[in-house]
Amino acid sequence: MISHFQWKPLFDNTQIPGWRFSFFFKGTGYHGIYHKDGQIEWSSELPTSEYEEQLKSQIHELMLFHVYE
């Protein structure tokens, strides 16, 4: 499960979509950019293929809740 999830706008002008995010998963810190089309660009090491789809799904849910609510 993702813990300590944080996000902030990528640009000062909040009219331009894009967000930086960070979180911890299984003791490892991850960060990246969430684009307006839902694409995730990892800025840290990539999660293992075993967990990547699970993490992407959780990130999408969290971003929908925090940004689009």
Steps between C-alpha positions, in 0.01 A plus 500: 500500500617853419583720799585868545352593161561866411428702189535858380440684172781471250465865397436818699207577274240247615320537165767276344441138603783281624600394850807374685438214739696299752429208729653202676430138416660207682763731651607655168431859401360570154425824321391612160270712290133435442394645165150627416434195280577265791846408376752443779860604445727354767776733627636239739591141443218303341295271719549133427279361226327293768358814665502764224138452383373485858680825585377675184144406588537633855659824373211553255247452780684739732538767231132474407408546864738789575507694173171441325266497802 
